[in-house]
Amino acid sequence: MPTFRSTNPARPAEVVTELPMHTAADVDTAVQRAADAQRAWADRPIPERAEAVAAVGAVLVARKAELADLVSREAGKIRVEGGGEVQEAIDMAAFVAGQGRSSMGEVVPSEMHSKLAWTTRIPVGVVGMITPWNFPVAIPSWKIFPALLAGNGVVMKPSELAPACGVAFVDACIEAGIPAELLQVVHGGAEPAAALAVHPGVGAVSFTGSVGTGRKVAASAMAVGPKLVSLELGGKNAMVVLDDADLDLVVDGALFGAFGSAGQRCTSTSRLILQRGISAAVIERLVERVRALRLGDPLHATTDVGPVITADSAGRIVAMVEAAVGEGATAAIGGRRRDDVEGCEGGSFVEPTVLIGVKPAHTVAREEVFGPVLSVIEVDDLDEAVAVVNSVEFGLSAAVYTRDINAALRGVHAIDTGITYVNAPTIGAEIPLPFGGTKHTGNGFREAGSRGIEQFSQVKTIYIDYSGRLQRAQIDNRED
């Protein structure tokens, strides 16, 4: 069978793992195995399934350091971010396990005498999951734990750019007691992903990735028959800064939001929308702080920004910066590819970049960069800022920095995103609340939070009539 290699983006010659390139036939086998195991799993009481998820959390705690190192090596995140990602999976296990003893439906009063009416949730069977490289442990946990709690089998295709992390996560699940047949993994590129989306034995498909690929997945999945298809796609996230904001807090937030994970989060701060009165001061402070950021091996404690995921990504990001300059923007700092980082020669590094003079119509202000590039846009007031925020096709995350509570609430109300922060950057969503966006960012489903289970289950409505006689709902039984 053909194989492929996953490499360390900081040192591309370093092979992290070599795995088989699976085919559509392999997907068929994996779906059948998961389906066979799912029936027994669904017969387990929900609290028992929840205990199994909690046990996975305990294994992740024991293996946190090992997994954090692997995330850093394979996805290029600095070590503290790799540890944070594993902690996110640990927290998700605890949250989902708690859901196993909470309400799964609602009881409503019947319009009839001696009749009960309620809802519950039932599994869809087998869930197909196509997960990205940028959160190779956390995002599988967001998907797999709720799917297991709902009583499903799972077939996951991790990104071919970070498959070792996906395998390690699944190994932790199996070590904790999740049946091995229930949780299948297939590897490779387009073929297994496409086969998973259209497989007749898959009742739901969950995809996280680019808008273009997400549209293809949804179209192909729905073309073969009804499925639940949940999409978590791109973002073009903006931080709005008003004249009265705490500028030290603003710069801290912009630095973390734009350059954390080398800008490779769907929630990364991509646009910094500054009211003109404080624009010059913010840019000066920000450029000074960016100049001090250190590129390097993500496993080293002194590194602030690691590599982007591939050399092709680095080339694409730099090309977008060059195109922005061609449209009239200026690189106040950064903008270059770096393959001479000490100890990481040949790595796919891009300098943290601040573009000034960006206009809302510029390509870099409208399209997702997915790299360490922050575009600064100046506006006159909050209304103009909100218009700029809402002018793009994405609607994932936004932030408003101000000391004026009225202005903050006006911004929260008017901004069209699924997540909005006040005096905090556009990254940092927490487990108990729903995660997702509006417009082309997704298709209405939400991950995490109490609604996370909805993409992996269906509602079942139940009526019990103990009157002993025929009663006809939706018929006018009342006498005049």
Secondary structure in CASP SS format (residue, H / E / C, confidence):
PFRMAT SS
TARGET T0000
AUTHOR 0000-0000-0000
METHOD secondary structure of the structure
MODEL  1
M C 1.00
P C 1.00
T E 1.00
F E 1.00
R E 1.00
S E 1.00
T E 1.00
N E 1.00
P C 1.00
A C 1.00
R E 1.00
P E 1.00
A E 1.00
E E 1.00
V E 1.00
V E 1.00
T E 1.00
E E 1.00
L E 1.00
P E 1.00
M C 1.00
H C 1.00
T C 1.00
A H 1.00
A H 1.00
D H 1.00
V H 1.00
D H 1.00
T H 1.00
A H 1.00
V H 1.00
Q H 1.00
R H 1.00
A H 1.00
A H 1.00
D H 1.00
A H 1.00
Q H 1.00
R H 1.00
A H 1.00
W H 1.00
A H 1.00
D H 1.00
R C 1.00
P C 1.00
I H 1.00
P H 1.00
E H 1.00
R H 1.00
A H 1.00
E H 1.00
A H 1.00
V H 1.00
A H 1.00
A H 1.00
V H 1.00
G H 1.00
A H 1.00
V H 1.00
L H 1.00
V H 1.00
A H 1.00
R C 1.00
K H 1.00
A H 1.00
E H 1.00
L H 1.00
A H 1.00
D H 1.00
L H 1.00
V H 1.00
S H 1.00
R H 1.00
E H 1.00
A H 1.00
G C 1.00
K C 1.00
I C 1.00
R H 1.00
V H 1.00
E H 1.00
G H 1.00
G H 1.00
G H 1.00
E H 1.00
V H 1.00
Q H 1.00
E H 1.00
A H 1.00
I H 1.00
D H 1.00
M H 1.00
A H 1.00
A H 1.00
F H 1.00
V H 1.00
A H 1.00
G H 1.00
Q H 1.00
G C 1.00
R C 1.00
S C 1.00
S C 1.00
M C 1.00
G C 1.00
E C 1.00
V E 1.00
V E 1.00
P E 1.00
S C 1.00
E C 1.00
M C 1.00
H C 1.00
S C 1.00
K E 1.00
L E 1.00
A E 1.00
W E 1.00
T E 1.00
T E 1.00
R E 1.00
I E 1.00
P E 1.00
V C 1.00
G C 1.00
V E 1.00
V E 1.00
G E 1.00
M E 1.00
I E 1.00
T C 1.00
P C 1.00
W C 1.00
N C 1.00
F C 1.00
P C 1.00
V C 1.00
A H 1.00
I H 1.00
P H 1.00
S H 1.00
W H 1.00
K H 1.00
I H 1.00
F H 1.00
P H 1.00
A H 1.00
L H 1.00
L H 1.00
A C 1.00
G C 1.00
N C 1.00
G E 1.00
V E 1.00
V E 1.00
M E 1.00
K E 1.00
P C 1.00
S C 1.00
E C 1.00
L C 1.00
A C 1.00
P H 1.00
A H 1.00
C H 1.00
G H 1.00
V H 1.00
A H 1.00
F H 1.00
V H 1.00
D H 1.00
A H 1.00
C H 1.00
I H 1.00
E H 1.00
A C 1.00
G C 1.00
I C 1.00
P C 1.00
A H 1.00
E H 1.00
L H 1.00
L E 1.00
Q E 1.00
V E 1.00
V C 1.00
H C 1.00
G C 1.00
G C 1.00
A H 1.00
E H 1.00
P H 1.00
A H 1.00
A H 1.00
A H 1.00
L H 1.00
A H 1.00
V H 1.00
H C 1.00
P C 1.00
G C 1.00
V C 1.00
G C 1.00
A E 1.00
V E 1.00
S E 1.00
F E 1.00
T E 1.00
G C 1.00
S C 1.00
V H 1.00
G H 1.00
T H 1.00
G H 1.00
R H 1.00
K H 1.00
V H 1.00
A H 1.00
A H 1.00
S H 1.00
A H 1.00
M H 1.00
A H 1.00
V C 1.00
G C 1.00
P C 1.00
K C 1.00
L E 1.00
V E 1.00
S E 1.00
L E 1.00
E E 1.00
L C 1.00
G C 1.00
G C 1.00
K C 1.00
N E 1.00
A E 1.00
M E 1.00
V E 1.00
V E 1.00
L C 1.00
D C 1.00
D C 1.00
A C 1.00
D C 1.00
L H 1.00
D H 1.00
L H 1.00
V H 1.00
V H 1.00
D H 1.00
G H 1.00
A H 1.00
L H 1.00
F H 1.00
G H 1.00
A H 1.00
F H 1.00
G H 1.00
S H 1.00
A H 1.00
G H 1.00
Q C 1.00
R C 1.00
C C 1.00
T C 1.00
S C 1.00
T E 1.00
S E 1.00
R E 1.00
L E 1.00
I E 1.00
L E 1.00
Q E 1.00
R H 1.00
G H 1.00
I H 1.00
S H 1.00
A H 1.00
A H 1.00
V H 1.00
I H 1.00
E H 1.00
R H 1.00
L H 1.00
V H 1.00
E H 1.00
R H 1.00
V H 1.00
R H 1.00
A C 1.00
L C 1.00
R C 1.00
L E 1.00
G C 1.00
D C 1.00
P C 1.00
L C 1.00
H C 1.00
A C 1.00
T C 1.00
T C 1.00
D C 1.00
V E 1.00
G C 1.00
P C 1.00
V C 1.00
I C 1.00
T C 1.00
A H 1.00
D H 1.00
S H 1.00
A H 1.00
G H 1.00
R H 1.00
I H 1.00
V H 1.00
A H 1.00
M H 1.00
V H 1.00
E H 1.00
A H 1.00
A H 1.00
V H 1.00
G H 1.00
E H 1.00
G C 1.00
A C 1.00
T E 1.00
A E 1.00
A E 1.00
I E 1.00
G C 1.00
G C 1.00
R C 1.00
R E 1.00
R E 1.00
D C 1.00
D C 1.00
V C 1.00
E C 1.00
G C 1.00
C C 1.00
E C 1.00
G C 1.00
G C 1.00
S C 1.00
F E 1.00
V E 1.00
E C 1.00
P C 1.00
T E 1.00
V E 1.00
L E 1.00
I E 1.00
G C 1.00
V C 1.00
K C 1.00
P C 1.00
A C 1.00
H C 1.00
T H 1.00
V H 1.00
A H 1.00
R C 1.00
E C 1.00
E C 1.00
V C 1.00
F C 1.00
G C 1.00
P C 1.00
V E 1.00
L E 1.00
S E 1.00
V E 1.00
I E 1.00
E E 1.00
V E 1.00
D C 1.00
D C 1.00
L H 1.00
D H 1.00
E H 1.00
A H 1.00
V H 1.00
A H 1.00
V H 1.00
V H 1.00
N C 1.00
S C 1.00
V C 1.00
E C 1.00
F E 1.00
G E 1.00
L C 1.00
S E 1.00
A E 1.00
A E 1.00
V E 1.00
Y E 1.00
T C 1.00
R C 1.00
D C 1.00
I H 1.00
N H 1.00
A H 1.00
A H 1.00
L H 1.00
R H 1.00
G H 1.00
V H 1.00
H H 1.00
A H 1.00
I C 1.00
D C 1.00
T C 1.00
G C 1.00
I E 1.00
T E 1.00
Y E 1.00
V E 1.00
N C 1.00
A C 1.00
P C 1.00
T C 1.00
I C 1.00
G C 1.00
A C 1.00
E C 1.00
I C 1.00
P C 1.00
L C 1.00
P C 1.00
F E 1.00
G C 1.00
G C 1.00
T E 1.00
K E 1.00
H C 1.00
T C 1.00
G E 1.00
N C 1.00
G C 1.00
F C 1.00
R C 1.00
E E 1.00
A C 1.00
G C 1.00
S C 1.00
R C 1.00
G H 1.00
I H 1.00
E H 1.00
Q H 1.00
F H 1.00
S E 1.00
Q E 1.00
V E 1.00
K E 1.00
T E 1.00
I E 1.00
Y E 1.00
I E 1.00
D E 1.00
Y C 1.00
S C 1.00
G C 1.00
R C 1.00
L C 1.00
Q C 1.00
R C 1.00
A C 1.00
Q C 1.00
I C 1.00
D C 1.00
N C 1.00
R C 1.00
E C 1.00
D C 1.00
END
